[in-house]
């Protein structure tokens, strides 16, 4: 499997999603995760593929001991710049398949930062970080909803990321491998154009359940967004809360939210960015 993600997750990608990733959205997502897990500072948390640290900075500012890992040193520099200097936070350049530190009470893999590798390496990533969880710790995996993508499949689409940037995608889904190949063209208003090829393994909830089980975890809940919308065939995302065995409940009821009769409206496809 080639390392396409090293070239793709750079400045142009960040430009394309910046309008989506508002401070209000990031704060609401953190509030939901903390409400579901019941975690309080200063327990340790790992944010895997943390990017520019939009979640990590909030958690560190609240007093959690935070490790952020990403393959992009420039993204991590921005993460450090937005994190209070008094916070207990460390940002390291690394391969997400190689877990470090711990034990953690919470491991985060958010905004579809998963499925870049072979099936074996994707499983290895979950297993590696699962092994770094403390007994009773949580693993939150936030990915695209495979069912929604296939139900509304678009071989080609163009969307306006900002007044300065237009993104065109040409997609092919391989049913045997479960991979979505996307050719991206980023066109800037002043004339610059950049192209990238990406390959994402799209996972179903049963496949995520099996990945978690192999890593010593069970799924405690599945949602359709990172703010608690019900999961359904047309939900924009699949957000799975895995939990490692070995400790009494924190006293927080985490209900399963799997919904097979979808009631959610179809949202803008730019959410797939």
Long-range contacts (C-beta under 8 A, 24 or more apart in sequence): 1-117, 1-118, 1-121, 1-199, 4-116, 4-196, 4-197, 4-198, 4-199, 5-71, 5-116, 5-198, 6-71, 7-196, 8-184, 8-196, 8-198, 9-51, 9-71, 9-72, 9-75, 10-72, 10-74, 11-74, 12-165, 12-186, 12-194, 12-196, 14-51, 14-52, 14-75, 15-161, 15-162, 15-164, 15-165, 15-186, 16-161, 16-162, 16-165, 16-167, 16-186, 16-273, 17-111, 17-161, 17-273, 18-161, 18-162, 19-161, 19-162, 20-270, 20-271, 20-273, 21-54, 21-111, 23-54, 26-54, 26-55, 26-58, 27-58, 28-227, 29-55, 29-110, 29-226, 29-227, 30-55, 30-58, 30-59, 32-226, 32-227, 32-228, 33-106, 33-108, 33-140, 33-226, 35-252, 36-221, 36-228, 36-241, 36-252, 36-254, 37-105, 37-106, 37-138, 37-140, 37-241, 37-250, 37-252, 37-254, 38-250, 38-251, 38-252, 39-64, 39-105, 39-106, 39-138, 39-250, 42-88, 43-105, 43-106, 44-101, 44-102, 44-103, 44-104, 44-105, 45-104, 45-105, 45-106, 45-107, 45-108, 46-99, 46-101, 46-102, 46-104, 46-106, 46-107, 46-108, 46-129, 46-132, 47-108, 47-110, 48-96, 48-107, 48-108, 48-109, 48-113, 48-125, 48-129, 49-96, 49-109, 49-110, 49-113, 49-114, 50-75, 50-76, 50-79, 50-91, 50-108, 51-75, 51-79, 51-111, 51-113, 52-78, 52-79, 52-82, 53-78, 53-79, 53-80, 53-82, 53-83, 53-91, 54-82, 55-108, 55-110, 56-83, 56-89, 56-91, 57-82, 57-83, 57-84, 57-89, 60-84, 60-87, 60-88, 60-89, 61-87, 63-87, 63-88, 64-88, 65-89, 66-90, 67-91, 67-92, 67-100, 67-101, 67-104, 68-92, 69-93, 69-94, 69-96, 69-100, 70-94, 71-95, 71-96, 96-125, 97-121, 97-124, 97-125, 97-128, 98-128, 99-128, 99-129, 99-131, 99-132, 100-132, 101-132, 102-132, 102-133, 102-134, 103-132, 103-133, 103-134, 103-137, 104-129, 104-132, 104-133, 104-134, 104-137, 105-133, 105-134, 105-136, 105-137, 105-138, 106-137, 106-138, 106-139, 106-140, 107-132, 107-133, 107-137, 107-138, 107-139, 107-140, 108-140, 109-139, 109-140, 109-141, 109-142, 110-140, 110-142, 110-226, 111-142, 112-142, 112-143, 112-144, 112-200, 112-237, 112-272, 114-141, 114-143, 114-203, 115-143, 115-200, 115-201, 115-202, 115-203, 116-199, 116-200, 116-201, 117-201, 119-201, 122-201, 122-211, 123-211, 123-214, 123-215, 126-211, 126-212, 126-214, 126-215, 127-214, 127-215, 130-212, 130-215, 130-216, 130-217, 130-242, 130-244, 131-215, 131-216, 133-217, 133-244, 134-244, 134-247, 135-244, 135-245, 135-246, 135-247, 136-243, 136-244, 136-245, 136-246, 136-247, 136-248, 136-249, 136-250, 137-243, 137-244, 138-220, 138-241, 138-242, 138-243, 138-244, 139-212, 139-215, 139-217, 139-241, 139-242, 139-243, 139-244, 140-239, 140-240, 140-241, 140-242, 141-208, 141-239, 141-240, 141-242, 142-226, 142-237, 142-238, 142-239, 143-202, 143-203, 143-208, 143-237, 143-238, 143-239, 144-200, 144-202, 144-236, 144-237, 144-238, 144-272, 145-224, 145-231, 145-233, 145-234, 145-235, 145-236, 145-237, 145-238, 146-178, 146-202, 146-203, 146-204, 146-238, 147-204, 147-233, 147-234, 148-233, 148-234, 148-235, 148-236, 148-266, 149-173, 149-180, 149-202, 149-272, 151-233, 151-234, 152-234, 152-266, 152-269, 154-269, 157-269, 159-268, 159-269, 159-270, 161-270, 161-273, 163-189, 164-188, 164-189, 164-190, 165-189, 167-273, 173-202, 177-201, 178-202, 178-203, 178-207, 203-238, 205-231, 205-238, 205-240, 205-258, 208-238, 208-240, 208-242, 209-240, 212-240, 212-242, 215-242, 216-244, 216-245, 217-242, 217-243, 217-244, 217-245, 218-242, 218-243, 218-245, 219-243, 219-256, 220-254, 220-256, 221-254, 221-255, 221-256, 221-257, 222-256, 222-257, 222-258, 223-257, 224-257, 224-259, 224-264, 228-257, 229-264, 230-257, 230-259, 230-263, 230-264, 231-257, 231-258, 231-259, 232-259, 232-260, 232-261, 232-262, 232-263, 232-264, 233-260, 233-262, 234-262, 234-264, 234-265, 234-266, 235-259, 235-262, 235-264, 236-264, 236-267, 236-271, 237-271
